C-alpha cells in the first residue's frame, strides 16, 4: 500500500520549470479597492472630476457673459459718440453730416468691442484650456481606476459610479 501511495504522490507533483523558461511575475494592471479608505479616495477622485467640470462650465459661461458685456458697452459708446457729435453740431456752426456721425459712432463702438472682447477672451481662453487639460487628466485616471475596480464593486456602487461618470461625459 505504501508503494502505491508513493507512486501516486510522486506522479501528482508538478514539473518544475527550467531556468530558461522561467518568467518573472508581471504586475497586475487591475487595481482593487481593498479598503474603505480606497473607496473613499476613489469617491474623492470622482468628486474632483465633478468640481473641475463645474469650474470649466462656469468659465465658459463667464466668457460668454463677458462677450455680451463688451458688445453692450460698445453699443453704448457708439450711441454716446453719435449723440455727442449731434450735440456738438447743434452747439457750434460746424456742419457734420449724419452719415459721418454714424460712421464715427460705429468705428468707436467697433473698436471698444474688438479690444474688450480680445483682451478678456484671451484670459478666459487660457483658463479654459487649463481646466480642459486638468479635466482630461482626472477623467483618464478615473476611467483607469474604474475599469480596474469594476469587478470588485457591488452592483449598487457600479450604478452610482456610472451615473456620476455619465454626467461628466461631453
Beta strands, then each sheet from edge to edge (+ up, - down):
end
